[in-house]
Amino acid sequence: MSRAEPRSAASKILTLQEAVHRFGPPRTTTLVFTNGCFDLLHAGHVRVLEAARALGDALVVGVNTDASVRRLGKGPDRPLVDERHRALVVASLEAVDAVVLFHEDTPLRLIEALVPDVLVKGGDYRPEEVVGREVVERAGGRVEIVPLLEGYSTTELVERIRRKGGDA
């Protein structure tokens, strides 16, 4: 059995146009989409991304740009990691087929362009709160909520690091 050469993480970071060309409609495969800031990648992120990828043939992940993260009000010093490096780390995961940075407050424009078959968010969301739900459901797709891994959140991790002086 021959072993396939792994793709570089950088090659999985696409523009919106590249992602639509490669993964957008029409398609014969099942496209899964999720999004987030991924400021400090942790086991909770990995769990959601692996669960999302298991729901289809390809997983595209929208990653908020630095300006978008700042507008979300996650704290004065966020993001901790710049957008290029956050995208690279997410793209390095085997479960992820592509990463697209988005500048807007929500990934709605990206969802409208890709029209994924499955839209995934973590368990801190209810289906009716998921941005893009209407677009996906109107096209015959569905929203899936993946349970969160207890005790893992970037905000909690940052606070723990601050309290312990880095001994998290």
C-alpha positions in Angstrom: 0.0 0.0 0.0 1.6 3.3 -1.0 1.4 6.2 1.3 0.0 9.5 0.0 2.2 12.6 0.4 0.7 14.9 3.1 -0.5 18.3 2.0 1.1 21.3 3.5 -1.0 23.3 5.9 -0.3 26.5 3.8 -1.7 24.8 0.7 -5.0 24.4 2.5 -5.5 28.1 3.2 -7.7 29.4 0.4 -9.3 32.6 -0.7 -13.1 32.7 -0.9 -12.9 32.4 -4.6 -10.6 29.4 -4.5 -12.8 27.7 -1.9 -15.9 28.2 -4.0 -14.2 26.9 -7.1 -13.0 23.8 -5.2 -15.9 23.1 -2.8 -18.9 25.2 -3.9 -22.0 24.1 -5.7 -22.6 22.1 -7.8 -20.9 19.1 -6.2 -21.4 15.4 -5.7 -19.8 15.2 -2.3 -21.0 16.3 1.1 -19.5 19.6 2.3 -19.3 20.4 6.0 -18.6 24.0 7.2 -17.8 25.4 10.6 -16.1 28.6 11.8 -14.4 30.2 14.7 -11.6 32.4 16.0 -9.3 29.5 17.1 -7.2 31.9 19.0 -5.5 29.2 21.1 -6.2 25.8 19.5 -7.1 23.3 22.2 -8.6 19.8 22.6 -12.2 21.2 22.5 -11.5 22.7 19.0 -9.9 19.5 17.8 -12.9 17.5 19.0 -15.4 19.8 17.2 -13.4 19.8 14.0 -13.0 16.0 14.0 -16.7 15.5 14.7 -17.6 18.0 11.9 -15.3 16.2 9.4 -17.0 12.9 10.2 -20.3 14.3 8.9 -19.2 14.6 5.3 -16.6 14.3 2.6 -14.8 17.6 3.1 -14.5 20.2 5.9 -14.0 23.9 5.2 -13.3 26.0 8.2 -13.9 29.8 8.3 -11.4 31.6 10.6 -12.1 35.1 11.8 -9.5 37.7 10.8 -7.8 39.7 13.5 -10.1 42.7 12.9 -13.2 40.4 13.1 -12.0 38.9 16.4 -11.5 42.4 17.9 -15.0 43.4 17.0 -16.4 40.3 18.7 -15.3 41.8 22.1 -13.4 38.8 23.4 -11.0 41.1 25.3 -8.6 44.0 24.7 -5.6 41.8 23.9 -7.4 39.3 21.6 -6.6 37.8 19.3 -3.4 36.5 21.0 -2.2 34.8 17.8 -2.4 36.6 14.4 -4.8 35.5 11.7 -2.1 33.9 9.4 -0.8 31.7 12.2 -4.3 30.8 13.5 -5.3 29.8 9.9 -2.0 27.8 9.5 -2.5 25.8 12.8 -6.2 25.0 11.9 -5.2 24.0 8.4 -2.5 21.6 9.8 -5.1 19.3 11.3 -5.9 16.2 9.3 -9.6 16.7 9.7 -9.5 20.1 7.9 -9.6 20.2 4.1 -9.5 24.0 3.7 -9.4 27.2 5.7 -10.8 30.5 4.6 -10.2 33.7 6.5 -13.2 36.0 6.7 -13.3 39.7 7.6 -17.0 40.2 8.4 -18.5 39.8 11.9 -20.1 36.5 10.8 -19.3 33.9 8.2 -22.7 34.5 6.4 -21.1 35.6 3.1 -18.9 32.6 3.1 -21.8 30.2 3.8 -23.9 31.9 1.1 -21.0 31.3 -1.4 -20.3 27.7 -0.4 -23.8 26.5 0.5 -22.5 23.7 2.7 -24.6 20.5 3.1 -23.9 20.5 6.9 -23.3 23.5 9.1 -21.6 22.7 12.4 -21.2 24.6 15.6 -20.2 23.7 19.1 -22.7 22.9 21.9 -22.7 26.5 23.2 -25.1 27.3 20.3 -28.7 26.3 19.7 -29.6 25.5 16.0 -31.8 28.6 15.7 -28.8 30.8 16.7 -26.4 29.5 14.1 -25.6 32.1 11.4 -26.3 30.7 7.9 -28.8 28.1 9.1 -31.5 29.4 6.8 -29.2 29.3 3.7 -28.2 25.7 4.4 -31.7 24.5 5.3 -33.2 26.2 2.2 -30.7 24.3 0.0 -31.7 21.0 1.7 -28.8 20.9 4.2 -28.8 20.7 8.0 -27.3 22.2 11.1 -25.5 19.9 13.6 -24.5 20.9 17.1 -21.4 19.1 18.5 -21.2 18.8 22.3 -18.3 20.8 23.8 -15.5 19.1 25.7 -16.0 20.2 29.3 -13.4 22.6 30.7 -12.0 23.8 27.3 -12.5 27.3 26.2 -9.9 29.8 24.9 -11.3 32.5 27.3 -11.0 30.1 30.3 -7.5 29.0 29.2 -6.3 32.7 28.9 -7.7 33.4 32.4 -6.0 30.3 33.8 -2.7 31.3 32.3 -3.0 34.8 33.7 -3.9 33.5 37.2 -1.1 31.0 37.3 1.5 33.1 35.6 1.8 30.7 32.7 1.6 27.4 34.7 -1.6 26.3 33.0 
